[in-house]
């Protein structure tokens, strides 16, 4: 079975400071990992993914994430947060051999204050 | 391209009523999905369709049925709505079918349908 944990319901950060949103996962085989962002009253938008290769993945809007196999983590980071980054962030995983069956985390609300 | 569209945007039902949520994509994607989003629980997969003509159960299929009408359209039906089905429903699609090299499952989501069952 696969699972995803986002340990923080909300992350508060001042504009210009680094932003980190945490995600840990559990799968039996190799993981495919994703981050999505949801703005109010909108559907989810893809940010970045890890399939294979470099552990540091760069995505949209200046976000990046680091795959850490030993810690089973895939934390989302941004060096300098913007007020417009305030949104709900979801981590998702699926096992490489379990096509179609994604597991989403509960989501982390990011609040960036001016 | 409109991407993934969903109708209706909002719906209020009484317990026991039925309805169908519609989803269509114009990106020529092969695979489509239905999720529900509940506070504190993230997105949970209801059903998915790997390709036209196939459907499979996800994590929470009970109380729902789906139809992959053609490559573009994937509908979700509630035969007898219950208050526990109050949720926001999202449709999504992915471009590549399973098993192909390079299949990476980036999902494209619709704007959602907010359903309330009284």
Interface residues (C-beta under 8 A of the other chain):
Chain A: X4 X6 X9 X32 X34 X36 X41 X42 X43 X44 X45 X46 X49 X51 X90 X92 X94 X99 X100 X101 X102 X103 X104 X105 X106 X107
Chain B: X4 X31 X33 X35 X40 X41 X42 X43 X44 X45 X48 X50 X56 X58 X59 X90 X92 X98 X99 X103 X104 X105 X106 X107 X108 X109 X110 X111 X112
